[in-house]
């Protein structure tokens, strides 16, 4: 199984100065708050009108904060789940608003979304549109990122609490537990097959990516496999399996957005490290791009944006930031969440795991501590039935 692999033709990018000149002119004429979606699909006018309204800059200077999924408060997590369900049940745009926005990931709006350096910027803007859609339903909601490197530290990542009814729901077969139970997609009932193939990302993977300095070193088609952030992201898609393992169907699983939010936060951390080394990430678009859809001055397929607009700093300067990845909290046995325990002997954050007994997760670590609130939390969140 491959998630997003293809052969590339190498092409040379136009001069950097010409790119910057066009970009400055573009942003001056078309501010982001007036962007219009332009697709070649047969999308109905109501869909186009709705999408147009999702292109905007928030008012004020306060940034949204994207947190690790398990660092959300119970109320924040319920609000996020509620926003997704409200989109899924809103049929003012056919077939529903959740599926409509999911479809952008595999229609011809996404010609530059995979297999090249446009991958990171395209998904950054896609996540912003999805987050704006969520906030139409539940104000102040943000997309939580899923740091799957935490789960990779477990002896059996399939038992992570992420696959409990409190978070993503079950990870094998049709999804019948959790907030997204009985989700339907254009490709049949939502299904998963976690752990059957490939792997999650590791701390070593992150160290490898952060050891590089330039975007071409972590992007297709130039990056070596161990530094290639898109390839590492592919592994996780295939590890989850079923709909998530294929480009055309992956965005219909809500886990998609938390996975990509993590990849985006990693890219932003990479960009911050670039600044520390005197590199301006807003000017760092690779010269070798591979497929034509990744040329910097071609349409991104989302509004009037060009591919090169995806590396603009405006998104993390005006719209959102990423909270630091979970760390051990001094004086406690956790990592800022009751769902993540700290193993102080290794200073490692480990998610709670689901025991073989129903409704009884335990903390993985030196002491296998029973956690008595499992059933009570499930009842409070309405996750039975």
C-alpha positions in Angstrom: 0.0 0.0 0.0 1.2 3.5 -0.8 -0.5 6.7 0.3 0.9 9.3 -2.0 3.8 8.1 -4.1 4.5 8.7 -7.8 7.4 9.4 -10.1 8.6 12.9 -10.5 9.9 15.0 -13.4 12.4 17.5 -12.2 11.8 21.1 -13.2 13.5 24.4 -12.3 11.6 27.1 -10.5 11.6 30.8 -11.7 14.0 33.2 -10.0 13.2 33.9 -6.3 12.9 37.7 -6.9 10.2 37.2 -9.6 8.3 35.0 -7.2 8.5 37.6 -4.4 7.4 40.4 -6.7 4.3 38.5 -7.9 3.5 37.4 -4.4 3.6 41.0 -3.0 1.5 42.2 -5.9 -0.9 39.3 -5.4 -1.4 39.9 -1.7 -1.9 43.6 -2.3 -4.6 43.1 -4.9 -6.3 40.1 -3.3 -6.3 40.2 0.5 -7.1 36.9 2.0 -10.4 38.1 3.3 -11.7 38.4 -0.2 -10.5 35.2 -1.7 -13.0 33.3 -3.8 -12.9 29.5 -4.4 -12.2 28.6 -8.0 -12.6 25.0 -8.9 -13.3 23.1 -12.1 -15.8 20.8 -10.5 -19.6 20.8 -10.9 -20.0 22.1 -7.3 -23.4 23.8 -6.9 -23.6 27.5 -6.3 -24.5 27.1 -2.6 -21.3 25.1 -2.0 -19.2 27.8 -3.8 -20.9 30.6 -1.8 -20.3 28.8 1.4 -16.6 28.1 0.6 -16.1 31.7 -0.3 -17.1 32.7 3.2 -14.4 30.5 4.7 -11.6 32.6 3.3 -11.0 35.3 5.8 -8.6 36.7 8.4 -9.9 36.8 12.0 -10.4 40.2 13.6 -8.2 41.1 16.4 -4.7 40.0 17.3 -5.4 37.0 19.5 -4.2 33.8 17.8 -6.1 30.5 18.0 -4.2 27.8 19.8 -4.1 24.3 18.5 -3.4 21.9 21.3 -2.5 18.2 21.4 -5.8 16.3 21.4 -5.3 14.8 24.9 -4.5 18.3 26.3 -7.9 19.6 25.5 -10.2 20.0 28.5 -13.2 17.7 28.5 -15.4 20.7 27.5 -13.0 21.7 24.6 -13.0 18.1 23.4 -16.8 17.9 23.5 -17.1 21.2 21.6 -14.7 20.0 18.9 -16.7 16.8 18.4 -19.9 18.7 18.4 -18.7 21.0 15.7 -17.8 18.1 13.4 -21.2 16.4 14.0 -23.0 19.7 13.3 -21.1 20.0 10.0 -21.9 16.3 9.2 -25.6 16.9 9.8 -25.8 20.2 8.0 -27.3 19.4 4.5 -27.7 23.0 3.3 -24.7 22.0 1.2 -24.9 18.6 -0.4 -24.4 15.9 0.6 -23.4 17.6 3.9 -20.9 20.3 4.9 -18.4 17.9 6.3 -18.3 15.7 3.2 -18.3 18.7 1.0 -15.2 20.2 2.5 -13.6 16.7 2.6 -14.1 16.4 -1.1 -11.7 19.2 -1.8 -8.9 16.9 -0.8 -9.3 14.6 -3.8 -10.9 16.7 -6.5 -8.9 18.7 -9.0 -8.6 21.4 -6.5 -5.8 19.3 -5.0 -3.5 18.8 -8.0 -0.6 20.3 -6.0 -1.5 18.8 -2.6 0.7 15.7 -2.7 4.0 14.5 -4.1 6.0 17.8 -3.9 6.9 20.9 -1.8 3.3 22.3 -2.2 2.1 19.5 0.1 2.8 21.5 3.3 1.3 24.8 2.3 -1.8 23.3 0.6 -2.7 21.4 3.7 -2.0 24.4 5.9 -4.7 26.4 4.0 -7.0 23.4 3.9 -6.9 23.0 7.6 -7.6 26.7 8.1 -10.7 26.4 5.9 -11.9 23.4 7.8 -11.3 25.2 11.1 -13.2 28.2 9.9 -16.1 25.9 9.0 -16.1 24.4 12.5 -16.2 27.8 14.1 -19.3 28.6 12.2 -21.0 25.9 14.3 -19.1 26.3 17.6 -17.2 29.5 18.1 -13.6 29.3 19.4 -13.1 25.7 18.4 -9.7 24.8 17.1 -8.4 21.6 15.5 -6.5 19.6 18.0 -3.3 17.9 16.7 -2.6 14.3 17.4 1.0 13.7 18.4 1.3 10.1 17.3 4.9 9.9 18.5 3.5 9.6 22.0 1.6 6.5 20.9 4.6 5.1 19.1 6.4 4.8 22.5 3.8 2.3 23.7 4.4 -1.4 23.5 1.2 -1.7 21.5 0.1 1.6 20.1 -3.3 0.1 19.1 -4.2 0.1 22.8 -3.7 3.9 23.1 -6.6 5.8 24.6 -6.8 7.7 21.3 -8.8 4.7 20.0 -11.2 4.8 22.9 -14.8 6.2 22.8 -13.4 9.4 24.3 -11.3 10.4 21.3 -11.3 8.8 17.8 -13.4 5.8 18.6 -12.4 2.2 17.8 -9.6 1.5 15.5 -10.5 -1.8 13.9 -13.4 -2.5 11.6 -16.4 -0.2 11.2 -16.3 2.7 13.6 -19.1 2.0 16.1 -17.9 3.8 19.2 -16.9 7.3 20.1 -18.2 10.6 18.6 -17.8 9.5 15.0 -19.6 6.2 15.4 -21.6 5.1 12.4 -20.1 7.8 10.2 -20.9 7.2 6.5 -18.6 8.2 3.7 -18.9 8.1 -0.2 -16.7 5.0 0.2 -19.0 3.2 2.6 -19.1 3.1 6.4 -16.1 4.7 8.1 -13.6 1.9 8.8 -10.1 1.6 10.2 -7.5 -1.2 10.5 -4.9 0.3 12.8 -1.5 -1.3 13.0 -1.9 -3.7 10.1 0.7 -2.0 7.9 3.4 0.7 8.2 4.1 2.6 11.4 3.6 5.7 13.4 6.2 8.5 13.5 8.9 8.3 16.1 11.0 10.8 18.1 13.9 9.9 15.9 11.9 10.9 12.9 11.4 14.3 14.4 15.0 14.7 15.2 15.9 13.8 11.7 13.5 16.4 10.2 14.7 19.1 12.6 18.3 18.4 11.7 17.7 19.8 8.3 17.8 23.6 7.4 16.0 24.0 4.1 12.5 23.1 2.9 13.8 21.1 -0.1 15.6 18.8 2.5 12.3 17.7 4.0 10.0 17.7 0.9 9.4 15.6 -2.2 11.0 15.2 -4.6 14.5 16.0 -3.2 14.4 14.8 0.4 16.0 11.6 1.6 13.4 9.2 3.0 14.5 9.7 6.6 14.0 13.5 6.4 10.9 13.4 4.1 8.0 14.8 6.2 5.4 13.9 3.5 6.7 10.3 3.4 6.6 10.0 7.2 3.1 11.4 7.2 2.2 8.7 4.6 3.2 5.9 7.0 0.6 7.1 9.5 -2.2 7.2 7.0 -1.5 3.6 6.0 -1.1 2.6 9.7 -4.6 3.7 10.4 -5.8 1.9 7.3 -9.1 1.7 5.3 -10.4 5.1 4.2 -7.3 6.9 5.8 -4.9 4.8 3.6 -6.1 6.4 0.3 -5.9 10.0 -0.9 -9.4 10.0 -2.3 -11.1 8.8 0.9 -8.8 9.9 3.8 -10.3 13.3 4.5 -13.7 11.6 5.3 -12.2 10.3 8.6 -12.1 13.1 11.2 -8.7 11.6 12.3 -7.3 13.1 9.1 -7.5 16.6 10.4 -5.8 16.0 13.7 -3.1 14.0 11.9 -2.5 16.8 9.4 -2.6 19.4 12.2 0.3 17.6 13.8 2.3 17.6 10.5 1.6 21.3 10.2 2.8 22.0 13.7 5.9 20.1 13.0 6.5 22.2 9.9 6.0 25.4 11.9 8.5 24.2 14.5 10.9 23.5 11.5 10.2 27.1 10.3 11.0 28.5 13.7 14.3 26.7 13.7 15.0 28.1 10.3 14.6 31.6 11.7 17.1 30.8 14.5 19.6 30.0 11.7 19.0 33.2 9.8 16.7 31.6 7.1 13.5 33.3 6.2 10.9 30.5 5.8 8.6 32.8 3.9 11.1 32.9 1.0 12.2 29.3 1.2 10.3 27.6 -1.7 12.4 24.8 -3.3 13.8 25.3 -6.8 13.3 21.6 -7.6 9.6 20.9 -7.4 8.9 17.8 -9.5 5.3 17.8 -10.7 3.9 20.8 -12.6 1.2 21.3 -9.9 3.9 22.3 -7.5 5.3 25.1 -9.5 5.3 28.2 -7.2 3.3 30.4 -9.5 0.5 28.0 -10.5 -2.9 28.1 -8.9 -3.1 26.1 -5.6 -6.7 25.2 -6.5 -8.0 26.9 -3.4 -9.4 30.3 -4.1 -7.0 32.7 -6.0 -4.1 31.5 -4.0 -0.9 30.4 -5.7 1.2 27.5 -4.6 3.9 29.7 -3.2 1.3 31.5 -1.0 1.3 28.4 1.2 4.7 29.4 2.8 3.5 32.9 3.7 3.9 33.8 7.4 0.4 35.3 7.6 -1.2 32.1 8.7 0.8 31.7 11.9 1.1 35.4 12.5 -2.6 36.3 12.2 -4.6 33.1 12.6 -3.2 30.3 14.8 -0.3 29.0 16.8 0.6 25.5 18.0 0.9 24.7 21.7 4.1 22.9 22.6 4.0 19.1 22.4 3.3 17.4 25.8 6.1 17.3 28.3 6.4 16.0 31.9 5.0 18.5 34.4 7.4 19.0 37.4 6.0 17.7 40.6 3.3 15.6 39.0 3.0 12.2 37.4 1.4 13.5 34.2 2.1 15.6 31.1 -0.5 18.2 31.5 -3.4 15.8 31.0 -5.1 13.0 32.9 -4.8 11.0 29.7 -1.0 11.2 29.5 1.3 10.0 32.3 4.9 10.8 32.8 7.5 8.1 33.2 10.1 10.2 35.1 12.8 7.5 34.8 12.9 8.2 31.0 11.2 11.6 31.1 8.8 10.2 28.6 5.1 11.1 28.1 3.0 8.0 27.6 -0.7 7.9 26.8 -3.1 5.9 28.9 -3.8 2.5 27.4 -7.0 0.5 27.2 -6.8 -2.7 29.2 -8.3 -5.9 28.0 -11.1 -5.4 30.5 -14.0 -3.1 29.3 -14.1 0.5 30.5 -10.8 0.3 32.4 -7.8 2.1 30.9 -4.5 2.0 32.7 -1.4 4.1 32.7 1.5 2.6 30.9 4.7 3.0 32.9 6.6 1.7 35.9 3.4 1.4 37.9 0.3 -0.1 36.1 -2.1 2.3 37.9 -5.8 1.6 37.6 -7.8 4.7 36.5 -11.3 4.6 38.0 -12.9 7.4 36.1 -13.2 5.7 32.7 -16.8 4.6 32.9 -17.8 7.8 34.6 -16.3 9.9 31.9 -17.9 7.9 29.2 -21.3 8.4 30.8 -20.7 12.1 31.2 -19.8 12.4 27.5 -22.9 10.5 26.4 -20.7 7.8 24.8 -22.8 4.8 25.7 -25.4 3.5 23.2 
